[in-house]
């Protein structure tokens, strides 16, 4: 599943809602679309346990039924773990930060050396990278988009790097871009084993508001029984 695109993920859920026979609402007009909103796109190759969807139904439906019915039709690798009624105090479109754990192979880099490189990168006020757009190349300072960076865990072979970074339209940086800049400081290669998005949040004036579903449910439990 981590190798499908964000567009493929959107299509997967649109089909899943139809196959689950859930009363999803549609927009009006010439080309009706299901009323579904997703969190900022997850790059191909990255796993996540913090993806959220806002969906509107045209009639009342049990939260347990939503999870149970969707999990019966979703492909292996995608699972609904919690459902709650949205209060719209923090729309998904406002979410602008995410926390990742990036696992790398240490190779020629020892943990102390890696920690020192992370500290150097974290303290830089300017990190200029080149980005290609459709019309031209441009240079962007990604330092403001890196909120925190730390060595989370390590053993003799691998290390987990924890990073909290900006996502969304206001400005973003990819985890692999941060790793490339760390390689530049170390002057050594860091092979990425995996990247996992652990949390997504809203950051405003240096204040972070975590986004999570407080009311977790057991998706296998349903008052209706097997469908």
TALIN-V566018 format. One record per residue. RES is the residue in one letter. PHI is phi in radians with two decimals (none if undefined). NEAR is the number of other C-alpha atoms within 10 Angstrom. D_CENTER is the distance of its C-alpha to the mean C-alpha in Angstrom with 1 decimal. Layout:
BEGIN
res={RES;RES}
phi={PHI;PHI}
near={NEAR;NEAR}
d_center={D_CENTER;D_CENTER}
END
This chain:
BEGIN
res={X;X;X;X;X;X;X;X;X;X;X;X;X;X;X;X;X;X;X;X;X;X;X;X;X;X;X;X;X;X;X;X;X;X;X;X;X;X;X;X;X;X;X;X;X;X;X;X;X;X;X;X;X;X;X;X;X;X;X;X;X;X;X;X;X;X;X;X;X;X;X;X;X;X;X;X;X;X;X;X;X;X;X;X;X;X;X;X;X;X;X;X;X;X;X;X;X;X;X;X;X;X;X;X;X;X;X;X;X;X;X;X;X;X;X;X;X;X;X;X;X;X;X;X;X;X;X;X;X;X;X;X;X;X;X;X;X;X;X;X;X;X;X;X;X;X;X;X;X;X;X;X;X;X;X;X;X;X;X;X;X;X;X;X;X;X;X;X;X;X;X;X;X;X;X;X;X;X;X;X;X;X;X;X;X;X;X;X;X;X;X;X;X;X;X;X;X;X;X;X;X;X;X;X;X;X;X;X;X;X;X;X;X;X;X;X;X;X;X;X;X;X;X;X;X;X;X}
phi={none;-1.15;-1.69;-1.62;-1.38;-1.10;-1.10;-1.09;-1.13;-1.07;-1.12;-1.03;-1.26;-1.04;-1.22;-1.11;-1.09;-1.21;-1.19;-1.42;1.01;-1.66;-1.37;-1.27;-1.46;-2.13;-1.25;-1.58;1.92;-1.19;-2.19;-1.07;-2.20;-1.11;-1.46;-2.25;-2.14;-1.94;-1.23;-0.86;-0.97;-1.67;-1.14;-1.06;1.69;-1.85;-1.59;-2.75;-2.15;-2.48;-1.68;-2.26;-2.35;-1.73;-2.38;-1.90;-1.90;-1.60;-2.65;-1.12;-2.56;-1.17;-1.11;-1.13;-1.15;-1.02;-1.13;-1.11;-1.18;-1.16;-1.16;-1.27;-2.06;-1.26;-1.22;-1.02;1.88;-2.13;-2.51;-1.40;-1.92;-2.87;-2.47;-2.63;-1.35;-1.29;-1.77;1.14;-1.29;-2.41;-1.05;-1.03;-1.14;-1.53;-1.12;-2.38;-2.51;-2.60;-1.93;-2.16;-2.02;-1.90;-1.67;-2.17;-1.45;-1.21;1.00;-1.47;-1.72;-1.57;-0.99;-1.12;-1.13;-1.13;-1.06;-1.11;-1.10;-1.10;-1.11;-1.12;-1.12;-1.13;-1.55;-1.35;-1.50;-2.46;-2.28;-1.58;-2.19;-1.65;-2.18;-1.74;-1.85;-1.12;-1.80;-2.87;-1.67;-2.49;-1.93;-2.22;-1.53;-1.62;-0.97;-1.15;-1.56;-1.80;-1.40;-2.74;-2.64;-2.73;-1.44;-1.55;-2.87;-2.79;-2.35;-1.28;-1.98;-2.29;-2.46;-1.80;-1.81;-1.66;-2.38;-2.00;-2.37;-1.41;-2.35;1.79;-1.29;-1.31;2.44;-2.64;-2.49;-1.49;-0.96;-1.16;-1.15;-1.09;-1.11;-1.08;-1.18;-1.17;-1.07;-1.08;-1.19;-1.33;1.03;-2.50;-1.48;-2.13;-1.37;-1.45;-1.51;-2.77;-2.29;-2.27;-1.53;-1.65;-2.72;-2.27;-2.63;-1.99;-2.02;-2.56;0.92;1.14;-1.80;-1.89;-1.95;-1.08;-2.01;-2.65;-1.72;-1.21;-1.67;-1.37;-2.33;-1.62;-1.08;-1.44;-1.64;-2.57;-1.16;-1.40;1.40;-1.03;-1.72}
near={14;17;11;13;15;16;9;12;17;16;11;15;18;16;14;19;19;14;14;19;12;17;15;17;16;15;11;9;7;6;7;10;12;16;14;17;15;15;19;20;14;19;15;12;13;17;19;16;14;18;17;18;14;15;15;16;14;10;9;8;12;12;15;19;20;21;22;26;22;22;19;16;18;18;13;8;8;17;16;20;17;18;21;15;10;13;7;8;6;13;14;19;13;15;21;22;25;23;22;22;23;22;21;20;19;21;13;11;17;15;18;10;12;22;17;15;20;23;16;13;20;17;11;10;11;12;17;13;14;10;10;9;8;5;6;7;10;11;11;14;13;20;19;15;18;21;16;14;20;18;20;14;13;16;11;10;13;20;23;22;22;21;21;22;25;25;24;16;11;9;14;16;18;15;23;12;12;20;19;15;17;21;17;13;15;17;11;15;17;21;14;16;12;14;22;20;20;16;18;28;21;21;17;9;5;8;8;12;14;14;17;14;15;9;10;12;18;13;21;16;13;18;9;9;9;10;8}
d_center={13.6;11.2;13.8;13.7;12.6;10.7;14.3;15.2;12.6;14.0;17.4;16.9;16.2;19.1;21.4;20.3;21.3;24.6;25.4;24.8;27.3;25.3;26.8;24.0;25.3;25.6;26.2;29.8;31.4;32.2;28.8;27.3;23.6;21.8;20.5;16.8;14.1;10.4;7.4;6.9;6.9;5.1;8.1;10.7;11.3;8.0;7.8;5.7;7.7;6.0;5.9;8.9;11.8;15.0;18.0;21.7;24.5;28.2;29.6;28.8;27.0;26.5;23.0;24.0;25.1;21.8;20.0;23.0;23.7;20.2;19.9;23.4;22.4;18.7;18.8;18.5;15.0;13.6;14.8;14.9;15.2;16.1;17.6;19.2;20.9;19.2;21.3;19.8;20.0;16.5;15.5;11.9;13.2;13.8;10.5;10.5;9.0;6.4;7.9;8.0;11.0;12.7;15.8;18.7;22.3;24.7;27.6;29.9;27.9;28.8;26.6;28.8;28.6;24.8;24.7;27.1;25.2;22.0;24.3;25.9;22.7;21.5;24.9;25.0;25.2;25.0;23.0;23.9;22.1;23.3;21.3;22.8;22.9;24.9;27.9;27.9;26.5;25.5;24.9;22.1;22.0;18.5;19.8;19.0;15.3;15.2;15.6;16.3;16.8;18.6;19.9;18.5;20.6;22.9;25.7;28.3;26.1;22.4;20.5;17.1;15.9;13.8;12.4;11.3;10.8;10.9;8.8;10.5;14.2;15.9;15.1;12.3;12.5;10.9;10.9;13.8;15.6;15.8;17.1;19.6;20.9;21.3;23.3;25.4;26.4;27.2;28.8;27.6;25.1;22.0;20.9;17.2;17.2;13.5;10.1;7.9;4.8;7.2;7.0;6.4;9.9;12.7;15.0;18.6;21.6;20.1;19.4;16.0;15.5;13.0;11.6;12.4;14.8;18.0;20.0;18.8;21.0;22.2;21.2;24.3;26.6;28.0;31.3;32.0;32.1;31.5;31.1}
END
